Amino acid sequence: MAEQRLDLILECAEAINAATEMTELAGRVLDAVCRGTGFGRAAFIRQISAAGEVEVIASRIDGEPVTQD
């Protein structure tokens, strides 16, 4: 199990390092989070105002990207 986790960490680190844009980075991070935790839902957000408003950079449901319309 420890070897599988290390392999996942190394694979994800390589993918994250190769990202060239924020949305690409966010997607790769969420892929790693979903794979590593087994959770099917995740979101990468950033705060955009002092009032606490957030912007969704990327999200996953059942491990699949969700498009923002």
C-alpha positions in Angstrom: 0.0 0.0 0.0 2.8 2.4 0.9 4.4 1.8 -2.5 1.1 2.5 -4.3 0.8 5.8 -2.4 4.3 6.8 -3.2 3.8 6.0 -6.9 0.6 8.1 -6.9 2.4 11.0 -5.2 5.3 10.9 -7.8 2.9 10.6 -10.7 0.8 13.5 -9.5 3.8 15.7 -8.7 5.0 15.2 -12.3 1.6 16.1 -13.7 1.2 19.1 -11.5 4.7 20.4 -12.4 3.9 20.2 -16.1 0.8 22.5 -15.8 1.2 25.8 -17.5 -2.0 27.5 -16.6 -4.1 27.9 -13.4 -7.1 25.9 -14.7 -4.8 23.1 -15.8 -3.0 23.1 -12.5 -6.4 23.0 -10.7 -7.6 20.1 -12.8 -4.5 18.1 -12.1 -4.6 18.8 -8.4 -8.3 17.7 -8.3 -7.5 14.5 -10.2 -4.8 13.7 -7.6 -7.1 14.5 -4.7 -9.9 12.3 -6.0 -7.6 9.4 -6.8 -5.8 9.7 -3.5 -8.8 10.1 -1.2 -11.4 8.0 -3.1 -13.8 11.0 -2.8 -15.8 11.6 -6.0 -16.4 15.4 -5.5 -13.9 18.1 -5.1 -13.5 21.8 -6.0 -10.5 24.1 -6.4 -11.6 27.6 -5.4 -10.1 31.0 -4.7 -11.3 33.9 -2.7 -12.1 37.0 -4.8 -13.4 39.5 -2.3 -13.0 40.4 1.3 -16.7 39.6 1.7 -15.8 35.9 1.2 -17.0 35.5 -2.4 -15.2 32.7 -4.2 -14.5 31.7 -7.8 -14.6 28.0 -8.8 -11.4 27.3 -10.8 -12.2 23.7 -11.4 -14.4 21.0 -9.9 -15.0 17.2 -10.1 -18.1 15.1 -9.6 -17.6 11.3 -9.7 -14.0 12.1 -10.7 -15.1 13.8 -13.9 -14.6 17.5 -14.8 -17.7 19.8 -14.4 -18.0 22.6 -16.9 -18.9 26.1 -15.7 -21.7 27.5 -17.7 
